[in-house]
Amino acid sequence: MRTPSSADLERSWIGGLIDWYDRHRGISAIVFTWLITRVLSLLLAATVERFVVGDVRYYHGKLRALLDLGLGQTLNEYPTPVVWILLLPYGATGGSRVGYLVAFIIFMLILDAAFTYALYRSAGRRHGDAVDFWLIFVALIGPLSYLRFDILPAVLAGGALLAARRRPWITGALTGLGAAVKLWPALLILSFLAYRRDRKAAGLAFVLVGFGLAAVSLLTGGWSRLVSPLTWQSGRGLQIESIWATPLMVARAIRPRNWTVDKSAYQAYEIFGPGVYAWVQISNLVTVLGLAVIAVLVVRGYRAGGSTPVAVGFAVVATVAIMIVTNKTLSPQYLLWLGGPVAALFVLHRTARPEEQRAIIRVAGQLVALALLTHLVYPQLYDGFLGLRGRPMIIVSTLVTALRNVALVLFTVEVCRMAWRFLGADNRFDQGG
């Protein structure tokens, strides 16, 4: 009789855990899994990944100087409403540095929990694949989910897609709020308006919230502060994790002396040396082409005479993916932007057509793999990427980042292809949605 090996015992333990989870699916399992995965993320943040708190400390320092510098000189890289949002945990803790960090994390955890519940409720108060995907995806991104504010636009985009079937005015309002926070979500309203069910309500709510916040921002911060995020973005160089830096980062791994990696005046690590200007220009050109692809998808959706919720969902995911891959900047937390809409797509899985169901599962699996690779890129291998751990780690970290970037480009091509297919002329509304 063969003695069970450690691998057999491990498989048995994992299999038993999965069986237990399947038998106890429901609100209790959701709460238990959410708590376990989120506590593990916080433990990582408190131990081996402590340095990822740097951005939150940066926010705190800028907010502390707000009274002296004024709104016009505070966090100019972000839209004005972001300053108001970041002031919430600051005011709640009286400006304490440690208190701000704790309050910031709690704020992001609340957003995460609220979206998890929204997925559960939108699925008919069922513990479905949408919740499981979101729980796994955020856990794989890791502590970064709670130490940047990018979970906010992710939740807003996902919530907008969840509301599109029954409450289009909420879709418009959430998209307008997302645009006020991160600018790029303004493009999502074009896809949502292809879903004709009461599109006027969605459009009006978007204008009221988005343009309303822009007007308040103009009154409180002035014109230069209103447009400062755009000027800040245009002045940035080639961020080392971006798609367009990949060829140069691979060349740098081969001949490190020809290129320099350093933190720029824009609070990001950029690459400097031969070819950088050319790749920045290529990125700018591809960004224009990406906007053209978005426009083509939108026109196809309008000409189809009505689009299914899944088709609109894929158009939303395609728009987000295009904005990520075409940009000369790519921070690891940007992957969160994709998680919200893909989780919302899973809510539509049960009522979708077989082809749509297969596409949702395939895209979700790809995004889970991207989340894991992104966590390896940052923070696990980032010191190596910066050249702080010797030549071998430069090579390893560069290869992993290049793999992630190639996979991200393939993901973008896939979701664009699915959006084009499902926005076809044969699609009609899911009247039962």
N, C-alpha and C positions, 0 to 999 in steps of 0.2 A: 504494500500500500504506500502510495507516494505521500511524503510529508508536504503539507502546503507551504509554498515559498512565501517570502515577504510580499512579492508582487501579487500572488494569489490573494493574500490577506487584504492587501490594499484595495484590489479590485472588488473584493467581497464587501469591504467596509464602504467604499464609494457607492457600489450598487445598492447596498442596504440603505444608505442615506437617501439615494434617489427614490427608492421604493417608498421609504417613509414619507418623503416629501410629496410624492404623487398621491399617497393615501390620505394625506392630511391637507390637501390643497384647499385653500380658503383664506379668510382674513387673518386667522391666527398664524398660518404659515407665512403669509406676506409680512406681517409685523415681525415675526421671528427672524426671517431671512433679511429683512431690511435692517434690523438692529445689529445682527451679527456682521453683515458685510460693511455696514457703516462704521461700527466700532473698530473693525480691522483696519479700515482706511484711516481712521483717526489715530490708531496705534502706530501705523506707518508714519503718519505726519509727526508724531511725537518722538519717533526714534530714528530710523534709517533714512527718512526722507524729510528731515526737519528743515532743510534749506529751502523747501518750496514755499515757505511762509513769506519769502522776501517781498512779493508783490503786496501783500496785506500790510506789511510794515511800511512800504512805500506809500500806500493810500493814507495810512495813519499820519505819516510825516507831512504829506501835502495838506491834509485836512487841518492839522494842527497849525499850519501857517496861513490858513485861509483868511483869518481876520486881518493879518498884516499885509498879505499880498492881494486879496480881493479875488472874486470869482474869475476875473479875466486872466489871472495868472495861476489858476489852480487846476491841475489835471487837464491841461489843454488838449491832450491827445484823445480825450473822451468827450462825448456830447454833454452838455450842461446837466441834463436830468440824471446822468450817472453820479455827478457830485452830490445831488440831493439824495439819491439812494444810498450812497456810501456814507452819508452823514447820519443815517438812521442808527447803525450800530455805534457810531461815534457818540451821538447824543445820548444813547441809552446807557453808555458806560462812563459818561463824564470825561471822555478824552483819554482814559487810561490806555496805555499801549497794550498791556496784556489783556485787559478787558475788551478792547476793540477786537483783538484777534479772536477771542472766545465768542464775542457777539457776532462777528462776521461769519464764523463757521456755523453758528446756530442759525443765522439767517438763511444761509445756503442749504442747510439741512432741512429747514422748514419748507423751502421751495421744492426740494427733492421729495419730501414726504407728501406734500400737497399734490404734486404731479403723479406720484405713485397712486394716491387715492383717486385722482381724477381718471387714471387709466382703469382702475378697478371698477369705478362707478360707470364709466362709459361703456364698459364691456358687459353691462347688465348686472353689476355687483357679482361678477364671476372672477375667479382667479385664473386668468387666461395667459396666453403667451405674451401679450403686451407688457404685463407687469413683470413677468420673468425676464424678458429681454431688458427692460429698463434696470431692474435690480442687478443683473449681471454686467451690463454695459457700464454703468456708473462705477461699479466696484472695480472693474478692470482699468478704467481711467485712473482710479485711485484718489489719493488725498487732494490732487489738483482740482477735483470737482468742487471742493469746498474752500479752496484757497485762491480762487479767481471768481469773478462774478459772471462767467460765461454760461453757467447753468441757468441764469435768468433768461437770456434770449432763447436758449434751448427749450425751456419750459413754455415760454410764450409762443414759440413757433409750433410746438407740439399741441399746446392747448388750443391754438387757433385752428389747427386741423381737426381736433376733436369736436370743436363747436361748429364746424362748417356745415354739417348736415342738418342741424336743428336750430342753431342760434347764430346766424351769420353776422349779426351786429356785434356779438362777442368776438368773432373771428376778426372783424375789422378793427375793433378796439385793441385787441391783443397785438395785432400786427402793427398798428400805429404806435403802441407803447414800445414794441421791439425796435421799430425804426428810430424812435427817440433815444434808445439806449445804445444801439449798435449800427445804425444807419442801413446796413445791407438788408435787414428784414423788410424794408420798404418795397423791395422787388417781389416779395412773396404775395403782396396783394394782387398782383397781376394774375398769378395762378389761381388765387382764391376767387377772383371775379369770373374766371372761366366756368366756375360752378354756378350755374344760373339761378339757383334757388334763392330768391330775394337778394340778388347781388347789390341792389341799391342800398340796403341796410348795411352790408359789409363795407361798401365804398364810403358811405356817409360817416360811419363810425370811425373808419380809418382816417378820414380827413379831419374830423373833430378832434380825435386824440393826437394823431401825429402832428398835424399842423398847429393844433392848439398848444402842444408842448413846445413846438418850435417858436411860436409867437412869444410864449412866456420866457423862453430861453433868450430870445432877442431882447426883450424888455429888461431882463435882469442882468444879462452879461454883455450885451452889445453885439454888433455885427461880427467883429473880429473873433470874439469868443464863440459865436454861433458856427463859424466856418473853420475854426481852428483844428477840429479833428480831420478835416479834409486836407488842409495845408500840411498838417503834421504827417499824415499818411503819404502824401505826395513826395515829401522830402526824405522819406526813409530809404535805406539801402536794401541790400539783399540779405534777408535773414537766413541763418545757416540751416534751419530745418525746412525751408521752403522747397517746393518742387524745383524751382528755377536755380536754386543754389546747388542742387544735387550734382550736376556735372563738375562744377568747380570744387565741391567738397570731396568728390572721388579723386579728382586730380591732386588735391591737397594731401589726401591720404597717401598718394604715391610720392609726391615731392612737396613735403610740408614747408620748405623754405620759400617757396614761390608765393604763398598766400598767407595772410594773417587773419586770425579770428579774434575779435575783440568786441567789447560792449560799446555801442555807439551812443551818441547823444540822445537817441530815441529809446533808451532803456531796453535794448535788445541786442543779442549777439549777432553780428553781421560779418560777412567775409569781405576782405579787402585784397585787391591784387588784380592781375591780368584777367580780362574778360568779364569783370563784374558789371561794368557799364553796359556791355552788349546784352548780357542776360537780363538786366533790369529792363532794357528796352523791349526785349522779347516778351517778358512778362507783361509789360504794358500793352503790347500788341495782342497777346493772347487774351488779356482781360477784355479788350474790346470785342474780340471774337466770341468770348464766352457770353457777353451781354447779347450778342447777336443770336447765339443759340437759345438763350432764354426767350428772346423775342419770338423766335420761330416756334418754340413750344407753346408760347402763349397764343399766338395767332392760330396754331393748329387746334388748340383747345376751343377757341372762340368759333372757328369755322365748323367744328364738329357738331354744332347745334346742341351742345350739352355734354358734360363729361361726368364719368362715374367718380365717386369719392376716392377710389383707389388711384384713378388717373390723375386727379388733382393732387393727391398725396405724393405721387411719384414726381410730378412737376415741381412741387415744393422741395422735395429732397434733392432733385437735380439742380435747382437754383442754388441751394445752399452749397452743394458739392462744387459747383462751378465757381462760386465766389471764393471758396477755400483754395482750390488747386491753381487758379489763375493768378493769385495774388503773389507779390514778391515777398510777403510776410506770411509765416505760418507758425503760429504758436500751438503747443500741444493741446491746450484747452479748446481750440477751435473744433476738435472732433465732437465735443459735447453738442455743438449746434445741430449735428446730424442725428443725434440720439433721440431728441424729442419728437421730430416728425416721423422717424422710423418706428418708434414705439406707438405713436398714434396710428400708423398704418396697420399695425398688428390688431388694433381694435376692430378694423374693418375686415379682418382675415376671414371670419366665419361666414360673412355674407358676400364675399368676393367670388369671382369666377375662378375655376381651377387654375387657369394660367396666371391670374393675378395672385392667387395664394402661393403658388410656387415661386413667383418673383419676390414676394414679400419675405418668404423664408430664406431665399438665397441671399437677398440684399442684407437682411438682418445678420445672417451668419458672417458675411463679409465684414460688416461693421464691427461685430464682436472681435474678429481677428485684428482689425485695424486698431481697436481700443487697446488690445494687449500689446501690439507692436508699439503703439504710441507711448504706453507706460514704460516700455523698455527704452525708447528714445529719450524720454524725459519722465522721471529723473534718473532712472537706473544707470544709463550709459552716458549721461550728459557730461560728466567730468572727462570721460574719455574723448567725447566729441570735441570738447574744448582744448584737448591736448594736454590735460593735466595728469594723465596716467601713463604716459609713454606712447611710443609709436604703435605697438600692437593694439592698444585699446582705441587709438585713432582709427585704425583699419576696421576693427570689429564694430565700433559704434557707427562708422560711416556706412558700412554694409547693411546694418540693421535699419538705419534711417533711409537709405536708398530703397531697400525692400519695402518699407512702409510707404514711401512716396510713390513707388511704382504701383503698389496695391491700391493706393488712394486714387491714382489716375484711372486705373482699371475699374474701380468702383464707380467713379464719376461717369465713365463711358457707359457702364451697365445701366445706371439709373436714368441717364439721358435716353438710352435706347428703349428702356421700359416706358418712360414717360411718353416718348414719341408713339410707341405702339398703342398704349392704352388711351391716348388722346385722339385716337383715330375716329373716322366718321361714323363707325358703327356703334360707338358708345352712346349710351343714354343714361339718364338719371336712375339711380337706385331708389325708386320711390318709397321703398320700405325702410330706407336708411334713417 
